[in-house]
Amino acid sequence: MIQSLTTLRAQLLNQPLQKFSKFDDGDPRRLNHLSLEQQKKCAKELLKRWHSSDDAHQRRFKLSDAQHTIAREYAFKNWSQLKIHIEQERIARKTVAQGKPSALDEKQRTLHIRCGNDIQHALVAAGFVGDFLNVPDPYVHGPVPETATREEFIRVRAKYLSTDHSPPYKQVLQDLGQIFADLDTAHNYSAVYMWFEHDSHDQLMLASLLDHFNDASKRPATLKMINISHYPGVNIFNGLGQLPAESMRILWQQFEEVTPKQYAIGRQAWAAVRSSTPAALQTLVVTGTPDIPTMAIALDRHLKQLPSQRNGLNLTENLTLQILADKGPLNAARLFGWYTNHYEPLTFMGDTGYWHTLTDLSQAMYPAIRMDKQGDEPKTWYVELTDVGQGLLANKLDWLEMNSIDRWVGGIHINTRQGAIFRI
């Protein structure tokens, strides 16, 4: 359902807006604002190390070379861009802290689209006043098949999302239908801004939206997107939702209008995701998606949710077993922390999806893990490897040969009862 950020601001007047970091000091997910003085010091220290090295080439470097190197480490083209970013952040931080930031989107009727509501609060605190549409369906989980009609696709997704009967099927069906209906009104806005990051959760949704807007009749006058894989000052960047409000004002300046080539990539990727075989996805990964570099990387990670050739487990399952082998038995919360922040190469899964992974690994006929469910809260579950899990890690056993598996990766159905299974 489309929500007005202005209305939401009024509703939150009596609540403290999230202006600053959600993470404690020392947390690698926390944004540590860059200081120009700090970066100047780092450049001087780097130059000093170069001049004291045995490398004659390094001893010829100047301070400007060290500054350029520091800037490049933060993914800026040069030192000047780094300085501009630091100053912009300082101004944005001060503006938000004063509590009355100017509305950067007030000059046109604007719709913000995001696959989740994780930045909604930050947008309000940052002063945005447009409308907000959350399209939260996680296409990284469950069936995402090619269907004859949109209505059929909605029914398939609603059935999957309501598997646990909470929320009920009819409610999910209604909610998904409303999201698509809201998307159909996007062309009425002067501008639509799509907020995305680099992981497969976001990139699959981005592909579906680019496919939708590939039809010019459904497109607003201006359609822009941001699609980031890092943020200066964040050591572990998993997504936009971990950034404070002032960062939303910085990112606003980085939006770019969607190009014809990007529409084409989205359409191609969305068709490949829904395909019943991995061939089209593999082609995209190999040939690359240069106009949306994050897309091919995310599709490659998506493919790795297919069973592996070596033991029948997907990458998430293999990583989970490896963590338990490396760290010993853990409660589920700590296990998820290790998985997300240290082992997973491209974080895309929230805790709810991960709990399903643990359940699947523990409830199979020959379980790979053993779980002591101490209470109903998944975070308290105690998890350890079984002998089967150790055999799988050693590639002495095969998960698909031992157990009956029925699940989906996009449009690919993995069903051991139906015979042929695609492996990677």
C-alpha positions in Angstrom: 0.0 0.0 0.0 1.3 3.4 -0.9 2.0 5.6 2.1 2.6 9.3 2.4 5.9 10.1 4.1 4.3 13.5 5.2 1.5 11.6 6.9 3.9 9.2 8.5 5.9 12.1 9.8 2.8 13.5 11.5 2.1 10.1 13.0 5.6 9.9 14.4 5.7 13.4 15.9 5.5 12.0 19.4 8.1 9.4 18.8 11.9 9.8 18.5 12.9 9.6 14.8 15.9 7.4 14.0 18.5 10.0 13.1 21.7 8.3 14.1 23.3 4.9 14.0 21.3 1.7 14.9 24.6 0.0 15.9 26.9 0.1 18.8 30.5 1.5 18.6 32.8 -1.1 17.2 30.1 -2.8 15.2 31.4 -3.2 11.6 27.9 -2.4 10.3 28.0 1.0 11.9 28.6 4.1 9.8 31.6 5.9 11.1 31.6 9.4 9.5 34.7 10.3 7.7 36.8 13.2 9.0 39.0 15.2 6.7 41.6 15.7 9.4 41.6 11.9 9.9 42.0 11.2 6.2 44.8 13.8 5.9 46.6 12.0 8.7 46.1 8.6 7.1 47.6 10.0 3.8 50.6 11.3 5.6 51.1 8.0 7.4 50.8 6.1 4.1 53.4 8.4 2.5 55.7 7.9 5.4 55.5 4.1 5.0 56.2 4.5 1.3 59.3 6.7 1.8 60.7 4.3 4.4 60.2 1.2 2.2 62.8 -0.6 0.2 60.9 0.0 -3.0 62.6 2.8 -4.9 59.4 3.4 -6.9 57.3 4.0 -3.7 60.0 6.4 -2.4 59.2 8.7 -5.3 55.5 9.1 -4.4 54.1 12.4 -3.3 51.5 13.4 -0.8 49.0 13.8 -3.6 49.6 10.2 -4.6 48.9 9.0 -1.0 45.7 11.1 -0.9 44.5 9.6 -4.2 45.2 6.1 -2.9 43.1 6.8 0.3 40.3 8.2 -1.8 40.3 5.2 -4.1 40.1 2.9 -1.0 36.7 4.5 -0.3 35.7 4.1 -4.0 36.0 7.8 -4.8 37.7 8.8 -8.1 40.0 11.3 -6.5 40.8 13.2 -3.3 38.5 16.1 -4.2 35.5 13.8 -4.4 36.4 12.4 -1.0 36.5 16.0 0.5 33.2 16.9 -1.1 31.6 13.8 0.4 32.9 14.6 3.9 31.6 18.1 3.7 28.2 17.0 2.3 27.8 14.5 5.1 28.7 17.1 7.7 26.0 19.4 6.4 23.4 16.6 6.1 24.2 15.4 9.7 23.7 18.9 11.0 20.5 19.5 9.0 18.9 16.3 10.3 20.0 16.9 13.9 18.3 20.3 13.9 15.0 18.4 13.2 13.7 20.5 10.2 15.5 19.3 7.1 14.4 20.7 3.8 12.3 18.3 1.6 14.6 17.3 -1.3 11.6 15.7 -3.1 9.1 18.5 -2.7 9.3 20.1 -6.2 7.6 17.2 -7.9 5.1 14.5 -7.1 7.4 11.7 -6.1 7.0 8.0 -5.3 9.8 6.1 -3.5 10.0 2.4 -4.1 11.9 0.0 -1.9 11.7 -3.8 -1.3 11.1 -3.4 2.4 10.2 -0.7 4.9 13.7 -0.6 6.4 14.5 3.0 5.1 11.0 4.4 5.5 11.7 5.8 9.0 15.1 7.3 7.8 13.5 9.0 4.8 11.0 10.7 7.2 13.7 11.8 9.5 15.7 13.0 6.5 12.9 15.3 5.5 11.4 13.5 2.4 7.7 14.2 1.8 6.8 12.1 -1.2 4.9 8.8 -1.2 6.4 5.4 -0.3 5.7 2.0 -1.8 7.0 -1.1 -0.1 7.3 -4.1 -2.5 8.5 -6.7 0.0 7.9 -10.1 -1.7 11.3 -12.0 -1.3 11.8 -13.6 -4.7 15.0 -15.2 -3.4 12.6 -17.7 -1.6 10.0 -19.9 -3.0 8.6 -20.4 -6.5 9.0 -17.5 -9.0 7.7 -19.3 -12.1 6.7 -18.0 -15.5 2.9 -17.8 -15.6 0.3 -17.0 -18.2 -1.1 -14.1 -16.2 -0.2 -11.8 -13.4 -3.1 -13.0 -11.4 -1.8 -16.6 -11.6 1.7 -15.4 -10.5 0.2 -13.6 -7.5 -1.7 -16.7 -6.5 1.5 -18.8 -6.6 3.4 -16.3 -4.5 0.5 -15.9 -2.0 0.3 -19.6 -1.5 4.0 -19.8 -0.7 4.1 -16.8 1.6 1.1 -18.1 3.6 2.5 -21.6 3.9 2.6 -21.3 7.7 -1.0 -19.9 7.7 0.2 -16.7 9.2 -0.8 -14.4 7.6 -3.7 -16.2 6.0 -3.7 -16.9 2.2 -6.6 -14.5 1.5 -4.8 -11.6 3.3 -1.5 -12.2 1.4 -3.4 -12.5 -1.9 -5.1 -9.2 -1.2 -1.8 -7.5 -0.1 0.1 -8.7 -3.2 -2.7 -7.6 -5.5 -2.7 -4.2 -3.9 1.1 -3.8 -4.5 0.7 -4.6 -8.2 -2.3 -2.2 -8.4 -0.2 0.5 -6.8 2.6 -0.2 -9.3 0.1 0.4 -12.0 -0.4 3.9 -10.7 3.3 4.8 -10.8 2.9 6.5 -14.2 0.8 9.2 -12.5 3.8 10.5 -10.6 6.2 13.1 -11.9 9.1 11.0 -10.7 9.7 7.5 -9.2 12.9 6.8 -7.3 13.9 3.1 -6.7 16.2 2.5 -3.7 18.2 -0.7 -4.1 21.4 -2.4 -3.0 23.6 -5.1 -4.5 22.3 -8.4 -3.0 20.1 -10.9 -4.8 17.1 -10.1 -2.6 17.1 -6.5 -4.1 18.4 -7.3 -7.5 15.6 -9.9 -8.3 13.0 -7.3 -7.3 14.8 -4.6 -9.3 14.7 -6.9 -12.3 11.0 -7.4 -11.9 10.4 -3.6 -11.7 12.6 -2.9 -14.7 10.6 -5.5 -16.6 7.4 -3.8 -15.4 8.5 -0.3 -16.4 9.9 -1.5 -19.7 6.4 -0.9 -20.9 6.5 2.9 -21.6 2.8 3.2 -20.8 3.5 2.2 -17.2 6.4 4.6 -16.8 6.4 7.9 -15.0 8.0 11.0 -16.7 11.1 10.4 -14.7 12.3 7.0 -13.4 15.6 6.9 -11.4 17.4 4.3 -9.3 20.2 4.0 -6.9 22.0 0.6 -6.7 24.8 0.6 -4.2 27.2 -2.0 -3.0 29.1 0.0 -0.3 28.9 3.2 1.7 32.0 5.2 2.8 32.7 4.6 6.4 30.9 1.3 6.7 33.1 -1.8 7.0 30.4 -4.4 6.4 27.7 -3.0 4.2 24.7 -5.4 3.9 22.1 -2.8 2.9 20.5 0.6 2.9 18.6 -0.2 6.1 21.7 0.0 8.2 22.3 3.7 7.3 21.2 6.7 9.3 18.9 9.4 8.1 21.5 11.8 6.9 22.9 9.2 4.5 19.5 9.3 2.7 20.2 12.9 1.8 23.6 12.0 0.5 22.4 9.1 -1.6 19.6 11.3 -3.1 22.3 13.1 -5.1 23.5 9.8 -6.6 20.3 8.7 -8.3 20.5 8.2 -12.0 17.8 7.9 -14.6 17.2 4.4 -15.9 18.6 3.9 -19.4 17.2 1.8 -22.3 20.0 -0.7 -21.8 19.1 -1.1 -18.1 15.4 -1.8 -19.0 16.6 -4.5 -21.4 18.9 -6.1 -18.7 16.0 -6.1 -16.2 13.7 -7.7 -18.7 16.2 -10.3 -19.6 17.1 -11.0 -16.0 13.5 -11.3 -14.9 12.8 -13.9 -17.6 15.9 -15.8 -16.6 14.9 -15.9 -12.9 11.5 -17.3 -13.8 12.9 -19.9 -16.2 12.5 -23.6 -15.3 16.2 -24.2 -16.2 19.4 -22.3 -15.1 20.7 -21.9 -18.7 19.6 -18.3 -19.2 20.9 -17.3 -15.7 24.2 -18.9 -16.4 24.5 -17.0 -19.7 23.8 -13.7 -18.0 26.4 -14.4 -15.3 29.1 -15.4 -17.9 28.4 -12.5 -20.3 27.9 -10.0 -17.5 25.5 -7.1 -17.2 27.8 -4.1 -17.6 25.0 -1.5 -17.5 23.9 -2.9 -14.1 27.2 -4.5 -12.8 25.5 -5.7 -9.5 22.9 -7.7 -11.4 25.2 -10.5 -12.8 26.9 -10.8 -9.4 23.6 -11.2 -7.6 22.3 -13.7 -10.2 25.5 -15.8 -9.7 24.8 -15.9 -6.0 21.1 -16.8 -6.7 22.3 -19.7 -8.8 24.4 -21.0 -5.9 21.1 -21.7 -4.1 20.8 -24.7 -6.4 22.2 -28.0 -5.1 26.0 -28.4 -5.5 27.6 -31.1 -7.5 29.7 -32.2 -4.6 27.1 -32.9 -1.9 23.7 -31.7 -2.9 23.6 -28.8 -0.5 23.2 -25.2 -1.6 25.7 -22.5 -0.6 23.7 -21.3 2.4 23.4 -24.8 3.7 27.1 -25.6 3.1 28.2 -22.3 4.8 25.9 -23.1 7.8 27.5 -26.5 8.3 31.0 -25.0 7.9 30.4 -22.5 10.6 29.3 -25.2 13.0 32.4 -27.2 12.1 34.6 -24.2 12.7 33.0 -22.7 15.8 31.3 -25.6 17.4 27.7 -25.7 18.6 26.0 -22.3 18.7 22.6 -20.8 19.4 20.8 -19.8 16.3 21.2 -16.0 16.8 25.0 -16.3 16.9 25.0 -18.8 14.0 23.0 -16.3 11.9 25.5 -13.5 12.9 28.5 -15.5 11.7 26.7 -16.5 8.5 25.6 -13.0 7.6 28.6 -10.9 8.6 31.5 -13.3 8.1 30.8 -16.3 5.8 28.1 -15.3 3.3 29.8 -13.6 0.3 26.7 -11.6 -0.6 24.2 -11.2 2.2 20.7 -11.5 1.0 18.7 -13.4 3.6 17.0 -12.1 6.7 16.6 -14.1 9.9 13.2 -15.5 9.0 14.5 -17.1 5.8 17.5 -18.4 7.7 15.3 -20.0 10.3 13.6 -21.9 7.5 17.0 -23.1 6.3 17.8 -24.4 9.8 14.5 -26.1 10.0 15.0 -27.9 6.7 18.4 -29.1 7.7 17.2 -30.4 11.0 13.9 -32.0 10.0 15.0 -34.1 7.0 14.9 -37.9 7.3 18.7 -37.8 7.7 19.3 -34.4 9.4 22.5 -32.5 8.9 22.1 -30.5 12.1 20.5 -31.1 15.5 18.5 -28.4 17.1 17.4 -28.1 20.7 14.5 -25.7 20.6 14.6 -24.1 24.0 11.4 -22.1 23.7 9.5 -20.8 20.7 11.9 -18.0 19.9 14.3 -19.1 17.1 17.2 -17.0 18.4 17.4 -19.4 21.5 17.6 -22.6 19.4 20.8 -24.5 20.1 22.4 -25.9 16.9 25.1 -28.5 16.4 26.3 -30.7 13.6 25.3 -34.3 13.2 27.4 -37.1 11.8 25.5 -36.7 8.6 26.4 -33.0 8.5 30.1 -33.9 9.0 29.8 -36.4 6.2 28.2 -33.8 3.9 31.0 -31.3 4.6 33.6 -34.0 3.8 31.7 -34.7 0.5 31.2 -38.3 1.5 27.4 -38.1 1.5 24.9 -36.5 -0.9 21.9 -34.6 0.6 19.6 -35.2 -2.4 20.3 -38.9 -2.5 19.6 -39.3 1.3 16.5 -37.0 1.6 13.3 -36.1 -0.1 13.6 -32.4 -1.2 10.9 -30.2 -2.6 11.7 -26.6 -3.0 12.2 -23.8 -5.6 15.0 -21.5 -6.7 13.2 -18.9 -8.8 11.5 -20.8 -11.5 13.5 -23.9 -11.0 11.7 -26.7 -9.1 14.0 -29.0 -7.1 12.0 -32.1 -6.4 13.8 -35.4 -5.8 10.6 -37.4 -6.4 10.5 -36.1 -10.0 13.9 -37.2 -11.1 16.3 -34.9 -12.8 17.7 -32.1 -10.6 19.8 -29.2 -11.8 23.1 -28.9 -9.9 25.9 -26.4 -10.0 
